[in-house]
């Protein structure tokens, strides 16, 4: 009986800690990743960079503008060559998102 309880407890913990399936690399405890969104020009990286960010608390309250348009405006970019984003969190308590736009 104790073995069944241990197995059920471990299985339950694994299911809770892994959450829903995701195509993004998300850690159960710490996540700190940079990911590409799009590339519009393979031959040109761009000379300007613009960033936009937003923050979320406990996935219940979110604030900020991390859109590509906001990043373009912040970098004074008219032609986008590539877009990347950065996400970091610890235990899902405070989630930080940053979009970086490269262009001319």
TIFI-966850 format. One record per residue (C-alpha): residue in three letters; residue number from 1; x, y, z. Coordinates in Angstrom, 3 decimals. Example, Ala and Ser with C-alpha at 12.3 -4.5 7.8 and 13.67 -1.06 7.14 Angstrom:
! TIFI-966850
<fimar><resn>Ala</resn><resi>1</resi><px>12.300</px><py>-4.500</py><pz>7.800</pz></fimar>
<fimar><resn>Ser</resn><resi>2</resi><px>13.670</px><py>-1.060</py><pz>7.140</pz></fimar>
This chain:
! TIFI-966850
<fimar><resn>Unk</resn><resi>1</resi><px>0.000</px><py>0.000</py><pz>0.000</pz></fimar>
<fimar><resn>Unk</resn><resi>2</resi><px>2.844</px><py>2.397</py><pz>0.829</pz></fimar>
<fimar><resn>Unk</resn><resi>3</resi><px>4.472</px><py>1.756</py><pz>-2.559</pz></fimar>
<fimar><resn>Unk</resn><resi>4</resi><px>1.249</px><py>2.611</py><pz>-4.413</pz></fimar>
<fimar><resn>Unk</resn><resi>5</resi><px>0.987</px><py>5.839</py><pz>-2.422</pz></fimar>
<fimar><resn>Unk</resn><resi>6</resi><px>4.609</px><py>6.750</py><pz>-3.231</pz></fimar>
<fimar><resn>Unk</resn><resi>7</resi><px>4.112</px><py>6.081</py><pz>-6.940</pz></fimar>
<fimar><resn>Unk</resn><resi>8</resi><px>0.867</px><py>8.076</py><pz>-6.992</pz></fimar>
<fimar><resn>Unk</resn><resi>9</resi><px>2.557</px><py>10.963</py><pz>-5.117</pz></fimar>
<fimar><resn>Unk</resn><resi>10</resi><px>5.500</px><py>11.052</py><pz>-7.506</pz></fimar>
<fimar><resn>Unk</resn><resi>11</resi><px>3.229</px><py>10.875</py><pz>-10.553</pz></fimar>
<fimar><resn>Unk</resn><resi>12</resi><px>1.068</px><py>13.678</py><pz>-9.153</pz></fimar>
<fimar><resn>Unk</resn><resi>13</resi><px>4.096</px><py>15.864</py><pz>-8.425</pz></fimar>
<fimar><resn>Unk</resn><resi>14</resi><px>5.459</px><py>15.341</py><pz>-11.944</pz></fimar>
<fimar><resn>Unk</resn><resi>15</resi><px>2.103</px><py>16.269</py><pz>-13.496</pz></fimar>
<fimar><resn>Unk</resn><resi>16</resi><px>1.783</px><py>19.413</py><pz>-11.365</pz></fimar>
<fimar><resn>Unk</resn><resi>17</resi><px>5.348</px><py>20.577</py><pz>-11.986</pz></fimar>
<fimar><resn>Unk</resn><resi>18</resi><px>5.328</px><py>19.999</py><pz>-15.745</pz></fimar>
<fimar><resn>Unk</resn><resi>19</resi><px>1.984</px><py>21.705</py><pz>-16.401</pz></fimar>
<fimar><resn>Unk</resn><resi>20</resi><px>0.484</px><py>21.736</py><pz>-19.857</pz></fimar>
<fimar><resn>Unk</resn><resi>21</resi><px>2.511</px><py>20.695</py><pz>-22.873</pz></fimar>
<fimar><resn>Unk</resn><resi>22</resi><px>4.337</px><py>23.546</py><pz>-24.552</pz></fimar>
<fimar><resn>Unk</resn><resi>23</resi><px>6.358</px><py>24.037</py><pz>-27.715</pz></fimar>
<fimar><resn>Unk</resn><resi>24</resi><px>8.476</px><py>26.608</py><pz>-25.857</pz></fimar>
<fimar><resn>Unk</resn><resi>25</resi><px>11.366</px><py>25.678</py><pz>-23.574</pz></fimar>
<fimar><resn>Unk</resn><resi>26</resi><px>9.858</px><py>26.363</py><pz>-20.149</pz></fimar>
<fimar><resn>Unk</resn><resi>27</resi><px>11.488</px><py>25.204</py><pz>-16.923</pz></fimar>
<fimar><resn>Unk</resn><resi>28</resi><px>9.375</px><py>24.145</py><pz>-13.953</pz></fimar>
<fimar><resn>Unk</resn><resi>29</resi><px>11.405</px><py>26.283</py><pz>-11.537</pz></fimar>
<fimar><resn>Unk</resn><resi>30</resi><px>13.501</px><py>28.756</py><pz>-13.575</pz></fimar>
<fimar><resn>Unk</resn><resi>31</resi><px>13.110</px><py>29.872</py><pz>-17.178</pz></fimar>
<fimar><resn>Unk</resn><resi>32</resi><px>15.508</px><py>32.294</py><pz>-18.888</pz></fimar>
<fimar><resn>Unk</resn><resi>33</resi><px>15.388</px><py>31.926</py><pz>-22.684</pz></fimar>
<fimar><resn>Unk</resn><resi>34</resi><px>15.958</px><py>33.959</py><pz>-25.840</pz></fimar>
<fimar><resn>Unk</resn><resi>35</resi><px>13.895</px><py>32.910</py><pz>-28.848</pz></fimar>
<fimar><resn>Unk</resn><resi>36</resi><px>13.584</px><py>34.174</py><pz>-32.421</pz></fimar>
<fimar><resn>Unk</resn><resi>37</resi><px>10.203</px><py>35.344</py><pz>-33.665</pz></fimar>
<fimar><resn>Unk</resn><resi>38</resi><px>10.846</px><py>36.291</py><pz>-37.290</pz></fimar>
<fimar><resn>Unk</resn><resi>39</resi><px>13.486</px><py>37.192</py><pz>-39.845</pz></fimar>
<fimar><resn>Unk</resn><resi>40</resi><px>12.473</px><py>39.347</py><pz>-42.797</pz></fimar>
<fimar><resn>Unk</resn><resi>41</resi><px>15.907</px><py>39.862</py><pz>-44.350</pz></fimar>
<fimar><resn>Unk</resn><resi>42</resi><px>18.472</px><py>37.069</py><pz>-44.255</pz></fimar>
<fimar><resn>Unk</resn><resi>43</resi><px>21.328</px><py>39.187</py><pz>-45.625</pz></fimar>
<fimar><resn>Unk</resn><resi>44</resi><px>20.932</px><py>42.185</py><pz>-43.316</pz></fimar>
<fimar><resn>Unk</resn><resi>45</resi><px>21.003</px><py>42.326</py><pz>-39.518</pz></fimar>
<fimar><resn>Unk</resn><resi>46</resi><px>20.128</px><py>46.009</py><pz>-39.293</pz></fimar>
<fimar><resn>Unk</resn><resi>47</resi><px>21.948</px><py>48.900</py><pz>-37.676</pz></fimar>
<fimar><resn>Unk</resn><resi>48</resi><px>19.292</px><py>49.865</py><pz>-35.117</pz></fimar>
<fimar><resn>Unk</resn><resi>49</resi><px>17.791</px><py>48.012</py><pz>-32.175</pz></fimar>
<fimar><resn>Unk</resn><resi>50</resi><px>14.558</px><py>48.707</py><pz>-30.336</pz></fimar>
<fimar><resn>Unk</resn><resi>51</resi><px>13.187</px><py>46.998</py><pz>-27.244</pz></fimar>
<fimar><resn>Unk</resn><resi>52</resi><px>9.788</px><py>46.777</py><pz>-25.587</pz></fimar>
<fimar><resn>Unk</resn><resi>53</resi><px>8.912</px><py>44.939</py><pz>-22.388</pz></fimar>
<fimar><resn>Unk</resn><resi>54</resi><px>6.057</px><py>43.858</py><pz>-20.172</pz></fimar>
<fimar><resn>Unk</resn><resi>55</resi><px>5.695</px><py>42.068</py><pz>-16.850</pz></fimar>
<fimar><resn>Unk</resn><resi>56</resi><px>3.215</px><py>39.638</py><pz>-15.318</pz></fimar>
<fimar><resn>Unk</resn><resi>57</resi><px>2.672</px><py>38.802</py><pz>-11.650</pz></fimar>
<fimar><resn>Unk</resn><resi>58</resi><px>1.461</px><py>35.262</py><pz>-10.862</pz></fimar>
<fimar><resn>Unk</resn><resi>59</resi><px>-0.038</px><py>35.182</py><pz>-14.379</pz></fimar>
<fimar><resn>Unk</resn><resi>60</resi><px>-2.896</px><py>37.227</py><pz>-12.941</pz></fimar>
<fimar><resn>Unk</resn><resi>61</resi><px>-1.806</px><py>40.849</py><pz>-13.406</pz></fimar>
<fimar><resn>Unk</resn><resi>62</resi><px>0.047</px><py>41.953</py><pz>-16.531</pz></fimar>
<fimar><resn>Unk</resn><resi>63</resi><px>1.401</px><py>45.376</py><pz>-17.424</pz></fimar>
<fimar><resn>Unk</resn><resi>64</resi><px>3.339</px><py>46.864</py><pz>-20.313</pz></fimar>
<fimar><resn>Unk</resn><resi>65</resi><px>3.511</px><py>46.885</py><pz>-24.093</pz></fimar>
<fimar><resn>Unk</resn><resi>66</resi><px>5.858</px><py>44.264</py><pz>-25.531</pz></fimar>
<fimar><resn>Unk</resn><resi>67</resi><px>4.595</px><py>44.526</py><pz>-29.097</pz></fimar>
<fimar><resn>Unk</resn><resi>68</resi><px>6.756</px><py>44.716</py><pz>-32.192</pz></fimar>
<fimar><resn>Unk</resn><resi>69</resi><px>5.290</px><py>48.152</py><pz>-32.945</pz></fimar>
<fimar><resn>Unk</resn><resi>70</resi><px>6.363</px><py>49.474</py><pz>-29.527</pz></fimar>
<fimar><resn>Unk</resn><resi>71</resi><px>9.878</px><py>48.111</py><pz>-30.025</pz></fimar>
<fimar><resn>Unk</resn><resi>72</resi><px>10.050</px><py>49.695</py><pz>-33.507</pz></fimar>
<fimar><resn>Unk</resn><resi>73</resi><px>9.001</px><py>53.042</py><pz>-32.054</pz></fimar>
<fimar><resn>Unk</resn><resi>74</resi><px>11.515</px><py>52.794</py><pz>-29.190</pz></fimar>
<fimar><resn>Unk</resn><resi>75</resi><px>14.343</px><py>52.095</py><pz>-31.654</pz></fimar>
<fimar><resn>Unk</resn><resi>76</resi><px>13.194</px><py>54.546</py><pz>-34.342</pz></fimar>
<fimar><resn>Unk</resn><resi>77</resi><px>13.025</px><py>51.637</py><pz>-36.814</pz></fimar>
<fimar><resn>Unk</resn><resi>78</resi><px>11.056</px><py>51.768</py><pz>-40.058</pz></fimar>
<fimar><resn>Unk</resn><resi>79</resi><px>12.270</px><py>48.546</py><pz>-41.731</pz></fimar>
<fimar><resn>Unk</resn><resi>80</resi><px>12.417</px><py>45.412</py><pz>-39.577</pz></fimar>
<fimar><resn>Unk</resn><resi>81</resi><px>15.051</px><py>42.773</py><pz>-40.368</pz></fimar>
<fimar><resn>Unk</resn><resi>82</resi><px>14.537</px><py>40.441</py><pz>-37.394</pz></fimar>
<fimar><resn>Unk</resn><resi>83</resi><px>12.600</px><py>40.097</py><pz>-34.153</pz></fimar>
<fimar><resn>Unk</resn><resi>84</resi><px>13.651</px><py>38.177</py><pz>-31.037</pz></fimar>
<fimar><resn>Unk</resn><resi>85</resi><px>12.097</px><py>37.808</py><pz>-27.615</pz></fimar>
<fimar><resn>Unk</resn><resi>86</resi><px>13.377</px><py>37.054</py><pz>-24.149</pz></fimar>
<fimar><resn>Unk</resn><resi>87</resi><px>11.393</px><py>35.447</py><pz>-21.333</pz></fimar>
<fimar><resn>Unk</resn><resi>88</resi><px>12.489</px><py>34.883</py><pz>-17.772</pz></fimar>
<fimar><resn>Unk</resn><resi>89</resi><px>10.689</px><py>33.759</py><pz>-14.628</pz></fimar>
<fimar><resn>Unk</resn><resi>90</resi><px>11.285</px><py>32.072</py><pz>-11.313</pz></fimar>
<fimar><resn>Unk</resn><resi>91</resi><px>8.470</px><py>29.760</py><pz>-10.199</pz></fimar>
<fimar><resn>Unk</resn><resi>92</resi><px>6.033</px><py>31.704</py><pz>-12.385</pz></fimar>
<fimar><resn>Unk</resn><resi>93</resi><px>5.714</px><py>34.422</py><pz>-9.747</pz></fimar>
<fimar><resn>Unk</resn><resi>94</resi><px>7.162</px><py>37.363</py><pz>-11.716</pz></fimar>
<fimar><resn>Unk</resn><resi>95</resi><px>7.331</px><py>36.871</py><pz>-15.487</pz></fimar>
<fimar><resn>Unk</resn><resi>96</resi><px>9.396</px><py>39.279</py><pz>-17.622</pz></fimar>
<fimar><resn>Unk</resn><resi>97</resi><px>8.983</px><py>39.519</py><pz>-21.402</pz></fimar>
<fimar><resn>Unk</resn><resi>98</resi><px>11.165</px><py>41.576</py><pz>-23.749</pz></fimar>
<fimar><resn>Unk</resn><resi>99</resi><px>10.827</px><py>41.936</py><pz>-27.538</pz></fimar>
<fimar><resn>Unk</resn><resi>100</resi><px>13.911</px><py>43.096</py><pz>-29.451</pz></fimar>
<fimar><resn>Unk</resn><resi>101</resi><px>13.552</px><py>44.412</py><pz>-32.996</pz></fimar>
<fimar><resn>Unk</resn><resi>102</resi><px>16.541</px><py>44.834</py><pz>-35.322</pz></fimar>
<fimar><resn>Unk</resn><resi>103</resi><px>16.286</px><py>46.970</py><pz>-38.423</pz></fimar>
<fimar><resn>Unk</resn><resi>104</resi><px>16.973</px><py>50.202</py><pz>-40.216</pz></fimar>
